[in-house]
Amino acid sequence: MPEILQLGPFMLKYNWLLWAIAAVVGYSVMRYRVKKAEEVDKSVLEVLSTALLIAIITWKLSPLLLSTEIWGNPLSVLFVSGSDQGAIIGFTSAVIYTGIKCWKKGSLAWQLPDLLSYGITVMVIVYNMLSWQYGSLTALPWGISIMDPNHKYHPVNVYLILVSLPIIIWLWRRSVSSIGSGELFANFLSFFGIGLLAVSFFENQTMSVFVMSWKQLFYLVMVLCGIVLNYLIKKKQIDQLLGLEQ
């Protein structure tokens, strides 16, 4: 597959196109769940749409911020693809916007993270169904080869699909009334983090801290955050029950 798609004067990274397709499917799933849940604030979809738009525009215009060479011809930014650093800036901008909206409207505080659990899981499944990701060398029979059949690699994308499928099935089987409780997001962080951490050991990693890569440390933080959130949510529920009994 080509890394860059040339559409006339426009250039677009192939993997970003795949992520865009995955995002559309993920958003459609979230929209469907919102329609089924009467208790969910319908403005959550507007917040998600705006956040996504902010991320895309920031990513697209990021070359203006990251490269002084393009300042001489600013319109050329329309014909080039945003960078990975631009994607990080766009994601950060979207998170800040979403955080402000949740702070102003408390009802979105847990509804949005719970819905994102559906969207992110579906995005990962769709993206990895459309692309191949090669991991470290393996002698296992299901290993995939690139050019030399004597060298096989772990099919990381298949592992990610296998990790994500049980999570989306579990989420789908939960009642839509649980959206907004925070439990979906807390469990998503824990189990998805464990799955991603397990898959990461089959990828080519550069050790950074404590014999782990930065990516693995991030997954570990996901798991710990999920455990802490689960504890806090359960504690709050128990306190509320005790308060009602009194």
MIDO-128679 format. One record per residue (C-alpha): residue number from 1; residue in three letters; chain; x, y, z. Coordinates in steps of 0.05 Angstrom, whole numbers. Example, Ala and Ser with C-alpha at 12.3 -4.5 7.8 and 13.67 -1.06 7.14 Angstrom:
// residues 2
{site 1 'Ala' 'A' {246 -90 156}}
{site 2 'Ser' 'A' {273 -21 143}}
***
This chain:
// residues 246
{site 1 'Met' 'A' {0 0 0}}
{site 2 'Pro' 'A' {26 70 -16}}
{site 3 'Glu' 'A' {45 113 44}}
{site 4 'Ile' 'A' {22 177 9}}
{site 5 'Leu' 'A' {-40 185 -34}}
{site 6 'Gln' 'A' {-34 237 -89}}
{site 7 'Leu' 'A' {-102 266 -107}}
{site 8 'Gly' 'A' {-86 318 -160}}
{site 9 'Pro' 'A' {-48 373 -124}}
{site 10 'Phe' 'A' {-68 345 -56}}
{site 11 'Met' 'A' {-27 295 -15}}
{site 12 'Leu' 'A' {-54 252 41}}
{site 13 'Lys' 'A' {-22 198 83}}
{site 14 'Tyr' 'A' {-55 131 70}}
{site 15 'Asn' 'A' {-59 113 144}}
{site 16 'Trp' 'A' {-93 179 160}}
{site 17 'Leu' 'A' {-146 162 107}}
{site 18 'Leu' 'A' {-158 95 141}}
{site 19 'Trp' 'A' {-164 129 209}}
{site 20 'Ala' 'A' {-214 178 179}}
{site 21 'Ile' 'A' {-256 119 154}}
{site 22 'Ala' 'A' {-251 86 222}}
{site 23 'Ala' 'A' {-271 151 257}}
{site 24 'Val' 'A' {-334 157 215}}
{site 25 'Val' 'A' {-354 86 233}}
{site 26 'Gly' 'A' {-338 98 307}}
{site 27 'Tyr' 'A' {-378 163 307}}
{site 28 'Ser' 'A' {-437 127 275}}
{site 29 'Val' 'A' {-436 74 330}}
{site 30 'Met' 'A' {-435 128 384}}
{site 31 'Arg' 'A' {-492 164 349}}
{site 32 'Tyr' 'A' {-533 100 348}}
{site 33 'Arg' 'A' {-522 88 423}}
{site 34 'Val' 'A' {-541 160 439}}
{site 35 'Lys' 'A' {-607 152 402}}
{site 36 'Lys' 'A' {-622 89 442}}
{site 37 'Ala' 'A' {-607 123 509}}
{site 38 'Glu' 'A' {-661 171 530}}
{site 39 'Glu' 'A' {-622 195 591}}
{site 40 'Val' 'A' {-561 217 551}}
{site 41 'Asp' 'A' {-554 291 536}}
{site 42 'Lys' 'A' {-560 295 460}}
{site 43 'Ser' 'A' {-512 354 457}}
{site 44 'Val' 'A' {-456 304 470}}
{site 45 'Leu' 'A' {-455 289 396}}
{site 46 'Glu' 'A' {-447 363 379}}
{site 47 'Val' 'A' {-388 367 427}}
{site 48 'Leu' 'A' {-356 306 395}}
{site 49 'Ser' 'A' {-367 333 324}}
{site 50 'Thr' 'A' {-337 400 342}}
{site 51 'Ala' 'A' {-278 368 377}}
{site 52 'Leu' 'A' {-264 325 316}}
{site 53 'Leu' 'A' {-268 385 271}}
{site 54 'Ile' 'A' {-219 424 315}}
{site 55 'Ala' 'A' {-171 365 313}}
{site 56 'Ile' 'A' {-174 359 237}}
{site 57 'Ile' 'A' {-166 434 224}}
{site 58 'Thr' 'A' {-109 440 274}}
{site 59 'Trp' 'A' {-74 379 244}}
{site 60 'Lys' 'A' {-83 405 173}}
{site 61 'Leu' 'A' {-56 474 190}}
{site 62 'Ser' 'A' {0 447 234}}
{site 63 'Pro' 'A' {54 456 180}}
{site 64 'Leu' 'A' {44 532 189}}
{site 65 'Leu' 'A' {64 524 262}}
{site 66 'Leu' 'A' {119 473 255}}
{site 67 'Ser' 'A' {154 495 191}}
{site 68 'Thr' 'A' {178 565 177}}
{site 69 'Glu' 'A' {192 547 104}}
{site 70 'Ile' 'A' {118 545 89}}
{site 71 'Trp' 'A' {107 617 114}}
{site 72 'Gly' 'A' {131 643 47}}
{site 73 'Asn' 'A' {72 609 13}}
{site 74 'Pro' 'A' {18 597 65}}
{site 75 'Leu' 'A' {-33 571 14}}
{site 76 'Ser' 'A' {12 511 1}}
{site 77 'Val' 'A' {-12 483 68}}
{site 78 'Leu' 'A' {-76 463 30}}
{site 79 'Phe' 'A' {-37 414 -13}}
{site 80 'Val' 'A' {5 379 40}}
{site 81 'Ser' 'A' {-12 329 93}}
{site 82 'Gly' 'A' {-8 346 167}}
{site 83 'Ser' 'A' {48 316 208}}
{site 84 'Asp' 'A' {48 267 266}}
{site 85 'Gln' 'A' {67 326 312}}
{site 86 'Gly' 'A' {8 363 283}}
{site 87 'Ala' 'A' {-37 305 301}}
{site 88 'Ile' 'A' {-14 309 373}}
{site 89 'Ile' 'A' {-28 384 374}}
{site 90 'Gly' 'A' {-96 373 343}}
{site 91 'Phe' 'A' {-113 318 393}}
{site 92 'Thr' 'A' {-91 362 451}}
{site 93 'Ser' 'A' {-134 420 425}}
{site 94 'Ala' 'A' {-194 374 419}}
{site 95 'Val' 'A' {-184 348 490}}
{site 96 'Ile' 'A' {-179 418 518}}
{site 97 'Tyr' 'A' {-243 439 483}}
{site 98 'Thr' 'A' {-279 376 507}}
{site 99 'Gly' 'A' {-255 387 578}}
{site 100 'Ile' 'A' {-281 459 579}}
{site 101 'Lys' 'A' {-349 436 553}}
{site 102 'Cys' 'A' {-353 381 605}}
{site 103 'Trp' 'A' {-334 430 660}}
{site 104 'Lys' 'A' {-388 479 638}}
{site 105 'Lys' 'A' {-441 425 630}}
{site 106 'Gly' 'A' {-432 373 685}}
{site 107 'Ser' 'A' {-480 322 653}}
{site 108 'Leu' 'A' {-428 308 599}}
{site 109 'Ala' 'A' {-372 293 648}}
{site 110 'Trp' 'A' {-383 217 646}}
{site 111 'Gln' 'A' {-429 210 587}}
{site 112 'Leu' 'A' {-376 231 538}}
{site 113 'Pro' 'A' {-320 184 563}}
{site 114 'Asp' 'A' {-370 126 566}}
{site 115 'Leu' 'A' {-390 139 493}}
{site 116 'Leu' 'A' {-318 146 472}}
{site 117 'Ser' 'A' {-307 75 498}}
{site 118 'Tyr' 'A' {-352 51 441}}
{site 119 'Gly' 'A' {-322 97 389}}
{site 120 'Ile' 'A' {-249 83 404}}
{site 121 'Thr' 'A' {-258 8 406}}
{site 122 'Val' 'A' {-296 8 340}}
{site 123 'Met' 'A' {-243 53 309}}
{site 124 'Val' 'A' {-187 6 328}}
{site 125 'Ile' 'A' {-225 -54 300}}
{site 126 'Val' 'A' {-241 -20 233}}
{site 127 'Tyr' 'A' {-171 10 224}}
{site 128 'Asn' 'A' {-137 -56 237}}
{site 129 'Met' 'A' {-185 -92 190}}
{site 130 'Leu' 'A' {-163 -45 134}}
{site 131 'Ser' 'A' {-88 -47 146}}
{site 132 'Trp' 'A' {-30 -94 163}}
{site 133 'Gln' 'A' {17 -82 221}}
{site 134 'Tyr' 'A' {79 -124 227}}
{site 135 'Gly' 'A' {109 -139 294}}
{site 136 'Ser' 'A' {172 -174 315}}
{site 137 'Leu' 'A' {200 -238 284}}
{site 138 'Thr' 'A' {164 -303 302}}
{site 139 'Ala' 'A' {167 -377 286}}
{site 140 'Leu' 'A' {93 -387 301}}
{site 141 'Pro' 'A' {52 -416 243}}
{site 142 'Trp' 'A' {6 -355 239}}
{site 143 'Gly' 'A' {64 -308 227}}
{site 144 'Ile' 'A' {61 -266 164}}
{site 145 'Ser' 'A' {117 -252 116}}
{site 146 'Ile' 'A' {132 -188 78}}
{site 147 'Met' 'A' {178 -210 22}}
{site 148 'Asp' 'A' {220 -267 47}}
{site 149 'Pro' 'A' {176 -327 67}}
{site 150 'Asn' 'A' {232 -351 113}}
{site 151 'His' 'A' {221 -290 157}}
{site 152 'Lys' 'A' {154 -285 191}}
{site 153 'Tyr' 'A' {127 -230 235}}
{site 154 'His' 'A' {72 -224 287}}
{site 155 'Pro' 'A' {7 -199 255}}
{site 156 'Val' 'A' {-3 -143 306}}
{site 157 'Asn' 'A' {-66 -117 272}}
{site 158 'Val' 'A' {-99 -185 281}}
{site 159 'Tyr' 'A' {-79 -185 355}}
{site 160 'Leu' 'A' {-110 -116 364}}
{site 161 'Ile' 'A' {-175 -139 332}}
{site 162 'Leu' 'A' {-177 -200 378}}
{site 163 'Val' 'A' {-165 -155 438}}
{site 164 'Ser' 'A' {-218 -105 417}}
{site 165 'Leu' 'A' {-274 -152 398}}
{site 166 'Pro' 'A' {-290 -178 468}}
{site 167 'Ile' 'A' {-290 -107 494}}
{site 168 'Ile' 'A' {-340 -81 443}}
{site 169 'Ile' 'A' {-384 -143 454}}
{site 170 'Trp' 'A' {-383 -130 529}}
{site 171 'Leu' 'A' {-399 -56 518}}
{site 172 'Trp' 'A' {-456 -72 471}}
{site 173 'Arg' 'A' {-487 -121 519}}
{site 174 'Arg' 'A' {-489 -68 574}}
{site 175 'Ser' 'A' {-554 -29 581}}
{site 176 'Val' 'A' {-553 40 550}}
{site 177 'Ser' 'A' {-576 66 618}}
{site 178 'Ser' 'A' {-505 54 643}}
{site 179 'Ile' 'A' {-478 108 597}}
{site 180 'Gly' 'A' {-461 166 642}}
{site 181 'Ser' 'A' {-443 124 703}}
{site 182 'Gly' 'A' {-369 124 686}}
{site 183 'Glu' 'A' {-365 48 695}}
{site 184 'Leu' 'A' {-360 35 620}}
{site 185 'Phe' 'A' {-301 82 613}}
{site 186 'Ala' 'A' {-266 57 675}}
{site 187 'Asn' 'A' {-271 -16 653}}
{site 188 'Phe' 'A' {-252 3 582}}
{site 189 'Leu' 'A' {-187 36 608}}
{site 190 'Ser' 'A' {-170 -25 649}}
{site 191 'Phe' 'A' {-184 -81 600}}
{site 192 'Phe' 'A' {-164 -45 536}}
{site 193 'Gly' 'A' {-101 -22 570}}
{site 194 'Ile' 'A' {-84 -94 590}}
{site 195 'Gly' 'A' {-98 -117 519}}
{site 196 'Leu' 'A' {-55 -63 487}}
{site 197 'Leu' 'A' {1 -77 537}}
{site 198 'Ala' 'A' {-1 -151 520}}
{site 199 'Val' 'A' {0 -137 445}}
{site 200 'Ser' 'A' {58 -88 453}}
{site 201 'Phe' 'A' {105 -145 473}}
{site 202 'Phe' 'A' {98 -172 402}}
{site 203 'Glu' 'A' {117 -105 371}}
{site 204 'Asn' 'A' {186 -78 357}}
{site 205 'Gln' 'A' {198 -34 418}}
{site 206 'Thr' 'A' {253 13 439}}
{site 207 'Met' 'A' {264 6 514}}
{site 208 'Ser' 'A' {261 73 549}}
{site 209 'Val' 'A' {245 69 623}}
{site 210 'Phe' 'A' {244 9 671}}
{site 211 'Val' 'A' {255 -39 613}}
{site 212 'Met' 'A' {192 -14 581}}
{site 213 'Ser' 'A' {178 32 522}}
{site 214 'Trp' 'A' {140 97 529}}
{site 215 'Lys' 'A' {81 65 495}}
{site 216 'Gln' 'A' {80 8 545}}
{site 217 'Leu' 'A' {84 57 603}}
{site 218 'Phe' 'A' {25 95 574}}
{site 219 'Tyr' 'A' {-15 30 571}}
{site 220 'Leu' 'A' {4 14 642}}
{site 221 'Val' 'A' {-21 83 664}}
{site 222 'Met' 'A' {-86 68 627}}
{site 223 'Val' 'A' {-95 5 668}}
{site 224 'Leu' 'A' {-79 40 734}}
{site 225 'Cys' 'A' {-126 98 718}}
{site 226 'Gly' 'A' {-182 48 703}}
{site 227 'Ile' 'A' {-171 12 768}}
{site 228 'Val' 'A' {-171 77 808}}
{site 229 'Leu' 'A' {-234 102 772}}
{site 230 'Asn' 'A' {-270 36 785}}
{site 231 'Tyr' 'A' {-253 40 858}}
{site 232 'Leu' 'A' {-277 113 864}}
{site 233 'Ile' 'A' {-342 98 826}}
{site 234 'Lys' 'A' {-357 37 869}}
{site 235 'Lys' 'A' {-341 75 932}}
{site 236 'Lys' 'A' {-388 131 912}}
{site 237 'Gln' 'A' {-444 82 897}}
{site 238 'Ile' 'A' {-435 48 965}}
{site 239 'Asp' 'A' {-435 115 1001}}
{site 240 'Gln' 'A' {-499 135 965}}
{site 241 'Leu' 'A' {-533 69 985}}
{site 242 'Leu' 'A' {-511 78 1058}}
{site 243 'Gly' 'A' {-538 149 1056}}
{site 244 'Leu' 'A' {-606 125 1031}}
{site 245 'Glu' 'A' {-609 71 1086}}
{site 246 'Gln' 'A' {-596 123 1139}}
***
